[in-house]
Amino acid sequence: MSDKREILCEGRHMVFLCRNGWEYVEHRTAPEAAMIVAITSREEIVLAEEFRPPMNAPVVSLPAGLVGDEGPEDAIEAARRELREETGHEAPAFRRLARGPGSAGQSSEMVTFFLAEGAVRVGSQAAHDVGKIRVHVVPIPELPAWARQREDGGAVIDPKIWAGLYLAGRR
């Protein structure tokens, strides 16, 4: 198999590619994302809800963002930044849980999961996220029922929430 990539289309943020007959997308500036499993001292999970045009619906997910899209940084720095910007929360320690593809059939993006225990709200969201991202802090035992209610209300629940909880040992 050839490693040669053919550029099919280029957008401002994404490049549409073809390799060995397989079409996929790649981020132009940041091929990796950091995803945060933020748990409070009361065993609540911090979630972000944002309207996503590809889904044409609000999507509830773990706080996450691109690594290096605002300049050089490593994944843990991006995780700290994104948690603070999206939710107004910080945590005393971040631990890397796992790394893998976010959607291997459609994108080259890799996702690194981090556990942020002891998360606490320390301020407001970044100005660019206010009004765009709704923050939810949900007791982990209540999460399945809460997620079903959000789905009934038209939201899409990102299954990486469940993967993150599993990786964090919160089954």
C-alpha positions in Angstrom: 0.0 0.0 0.0 1.2 3.5 -0.8 1.6 6.2 1.7 0.9 8.9 -0.9 -1.9 11.3 -0.1 -3.9 13.2 -2.7 -5.4 16.5 -1.7 -9.0 16.6 -2.9 -10.1 19.9 -1.3 -8.8 22.5 1.2 -10.8 24.6 3.6 -9.8 27.1 6.1 -9.5 24.5 8.9 -9.7 21.1 7.2 -8.0 19.3 4.3 -10.0 16.6 2.5 -7.6 13.8 1.4 -7.5 10.5 -0.3 -5.0 7.7 0.4 -5.3 4.3 -1.3 -8.9 5.1 -2.4 -9.9 6.1 1.2 -11.2 9.6 1.7 -10.7 11.4 5.0 -10.2 14.8 6.6 -7.2 16.2 8.5 -7.0 19.4 10.6 -4.7 21.9 9.0 -2.9 23.1 12.1 -3.7 20.6 14.9 -3.8 16.8 14.3 -4.5 16.0 17.9 -7.2 16.8 20.5 -7.2 16.7 24.3 -10.3 15.4 26.0 -10.9 15.9 29.7 -12.7 13.7 32.1 -13.2 16.3 34.8 -14.5 14.9 38.1 -15.4 17.1 41.1 -14.8 16.1 44.7 -18.5 15.2 44.9 -18.1 12.6 42.1 -19.8 14.8 39.5 -18.7 15.0 35.9 -18.2 18.3 34.1 -19.7 18.3 30.6 -19.9 20.7 27.7 -22.9 21.2 25.4 -22.4 22.9 22.1 -24.4 23.2 18.9 -22.5 21.3 16.2 -23.5 22.0 12.6 -22.6 18.6 11.3 -25.1 17.0 13.7 -27.6 20.0 13.3 -28.1 19.5 17.1 -26.6 20.3 20.4 -23.9 17.8 21.4 -23.1 16.9 25.0 -19.5 15.9 25.3 -16.5 15.9 27.6 -14.7 19.3 27.5 -12.1 19.0 24.7 -10.1 21.0 22.2 -7.3 21.0 19.7 -3.7 20.7 20.8 -1.5 23.5 19.4 -4.2 25.4 17.6 -3.2 28.6 19.5 0.6 28.0 19.3 3.0 25.4 20.5 1.8 23.4 23.5 1.7 19.8 24.6 -1.5 17.8 25.1 -1.7 18.3 28.9 -1.3 22.1 28.5 -4.1 22.0 26.0 -6.3 20.0 28.4 -5.8 22.5 31.2 -6.5 25.4 28.9 -9.6 23.9 27.3 -11.1 22.9 30.6 -10.7 26.4 31.9 -11.9 28.1 28.7 -14.9 25.9 28.0 -16.2 25.4 31.6 -14.5 27.8 34.0 -13.1 24.8 35.9 -9.6 23.9 37.0 -8.2 20.8 38.7 -5.0 20.4 40.8 -3.7 17.5 38.7 -4.2 16.0 35.3 -3.3 12.4 34.5 -3.1 11.0 31.0 -5.5 8.0 30.6 -5.2 6.9 26.9 -4.6 8.1 23.4 -6.3 6.9 20.2 -8.2 7.9 17.0 -11.4 9.9 17.4 -13.0 8.6 14.3 -10.5 6.4 12.4 -12.7 6.0 9.3 -13.2 9.7 8.7 -10.3 11.6 10.3 -6.6 11.3 11.1 -7.1 13.1 14.4 -5.8 11.5 17.6 -7.5 12.1 20.9 -5.7 12.0 24.3 -8.0 11.5 27.3 -7.0 13.1 30.6 -8.4 12.7 34.1 -8.8 15.9 36.0 -9.8 15.0 39.6 -10.9 17.5 42.1 -12.3 19.8 39.4 -13.7 23.1 40.8 -15.2 26.1 39.1 -12.8 29.0 39.5 -14.4 31.6 37.2 -16.3 32.1 34.1 -15.8 30.6 30.6 -13.5 32.3 28.1 -15.3 35.2 26.4 -15.3 33.3 23.1 -17.2 30.4 24.7 -19.9 32.3 26.6 -23.3 31.7 25.1 -21.9 29.0 22.8 -21.0 26.3 25.4 -23.5 25.3 28.1 -21.8 23.7 31.1 -23.4 20.8 33.0 -22.1 19.3 36.3 -23.9 16.0 36.7 -23.6 13.4 39.5 -22.0 10.3 37.9 -24.7 7.9 39.2 -27.4 10.0 37.7 -25.6 10.4 34.3 -27.4 7.6 32.3 -30.9 9.0 33.2 -29.7 12.6 32.7 -28.3 11.7 29.3 -31.5 10.0 28.2 -33.4 13.1 29.2 -31.1 15.3 27.1 -31.5 12.9 24.1 -35.3 13.1 24.5 -34.9 16.9 24.4 -33.0 16.7 21.0 -29.4 16.6 22.1 -26.8 14.1 20.9 -24.7 12.4 23.6 -21.1 11.8 22.6 -20.2 8.2 23.5 -16.7 9.3 24.3 -18.2 10.4 27.7 -18.8 6.7 28.5 -15.3 5.7 27.3 -13.7 8.5 29.4 -15.6 7.3 32.5 -14.5 3.8 31.9 -10.8 4.8 31.4 -11.1 6.9 34.7 -12.4 3.9 36.6 -15.8 5.4 37.1 -18.0 2.6 35.6 
